[in-house]
């Protein structure tokens, strides 16, 4: 038996070693990113904006629930909507008295 490796076996060993080393470097890089090291100003800004967006969504959901809560008793008291009274003239804004003729 010969202990010599063929060129194909050497190539396979070298390719596998290169893949292993590149995977190790890739893992080290993402470990640093996950730890928060080397974050740029833009990345920090994006994180802050995402946090602000999450807070705004939560506030929106809370306010929507509060609106629905306040609308329920009003809907139970008057099931029929009140009719809208149109202004006397389409050119006059509602709420203002009509012009007085002199």
C-alpha positions as CSV (number, residue, x, y, z in Angstrom):
1,X,0.0,0.0,0.0
2,X,1.2,3.4,-0.9
3,X,0.7,6.4,1.4
4,X,0.9,8.8,-1.5
5,X,-2.1,11.0,-2.3
6,X,-3.2,11.6,-5.9
7,X,-3.5,15.1,-7.2
8,X,-7.3,14.7,-7.2
9,X,-7.2,13.9,-3.5
10,X,-4.9,16.8,-2.7
11,X,-7.3,19.1,-4.6
12,X,-10.2,17.8,-2.6
13,X,-8.4,18.3,0.7
14,X,-7.4,21.8,-0.2
15,X,-10.9,22.8,-1.3
16,X,-12.4,21.4,1.9
17,X,-9.8,23.2,4.0
18,X,-10.5,26.5,2.1
19,X,-14.3,26.1,2.7
20,X,-13.7,25.4,6.4
21,X,-11.5,28.4,6.8
22,X,-13.8,30.7,4.9
23,X,-16.8,29.4,7.0
24,X,-14.8,30.1,10.2
25,X,-14.0,33.7,9.0
26,X,-17.6,34.2,8.0
27,X,-18.8,33.1,11.5
28,X,-16.3,35.4,13.3
29,X,-17.5,38.3,11.2
30,X,-21.2,37.7,11.9
31,X,-20.5,37.1,15.6
32,X,-19.0,40.6,15.8
33,X,-21.9,42.1,14.0
34,X,-24.4,40.3,16.3
35,X,-22.5,41.6,19.3
36,X,-22.9,45.2,18.1
37,X,-19.3,45.7,17.3
38,X,-18.4,47.9,14.3
39,X,-21.9,49.3,13.8
40,X,-21.9,52.3,11.5
41,X,-23.9,55.5,12.0
42,X,-26.4,54.4,9.4
43,X,-26.9,51.0,11.0
44,X,-27.5,52.7,14.4
45,X,-30.0,55.1,12.7
46,X,-31.9,52.2,11.1
47,X,-32.1,50.4,14.5
48,X,-33.4,53.5,16.1
49,X,-35.9,54.1,13.4
50,X,-37.1,50.5,13.6
51,X,-37.6,50.8,17.4
52,X,-39.5,54.1,16.8
53,X,-41.7,52.4,14.2
54,X,-42.4,49.5,16.6
55,X,-43.4,52.0,19.4
56,X,-45.6,54.0,16.9
57,X,-47.4,50.7,15.9
58,X,-48.0,49.8,19.5
59,X,-49.4,53.3,20.2
60,X,-51.6,53.1,17.0
61,X,-53.0,49.8,18.1
62,X,-53.7,51.2,21.6
63,X,-55.4,54.3,20.2
64,X,-57.5,52.3,17.7
65,X,-58.7,50.0,20.6
66,X,-59.6,53.1,22.6
67,X,-61.5,54.6,19.7
68,X,-63.5,51.4,19.3
69,X,-64.1,51.3,23.0
70,X,-65.5,54.8,22.9
71,X,-67.6,54.2,19.8
72,X,-69.4,51.1,21.2
73,X,-71.6,53.0,23.8
74,X,-72.4,55.7,21.2
75,X,-73.5,53.1,18.7
76,X,-75.7,51.4,21.3
77,X,-77.4,54.7,22.3
78,X,-78.4,55.9,18.8
79,X,-78.6,53.0,16.3
80,X,-79.8,55.3,13.5
81,X,-77.4,57.9,12.2
82,X,-78.6,61.5,12.3
83,X,-79.4,63.0,8.9
84,X,-77.0,65.5,7.6
85,X,-78.5,68.9,6.7
86,X,-77.0,70.4,3.5
87,X,-76.0,74.0,3.5
88,X,-78.6,76.4,1.9
89,X,-76.3,77.1,-1.0
90,X,-73.4,75.1,-2.4
91,X,-71.3,78.3,-2.5
92,X,-71.8,79.2,1.1
93,X,-69.7,77.5,3.7
94,X,-71.8,75.8,6.4
95,X,-72.2,77.6,9.7
96,X,-72.0,81.1,8.4
97,X,-75.2,83.2,8.1
98,X,-76.3,84.1,4.6
99,X,-75.5,87.6,3.4
100,X,-78.0,90.3,4.2
101,X,-79.4,92.3,1.3
102,X,-79.4,96.1,1.9
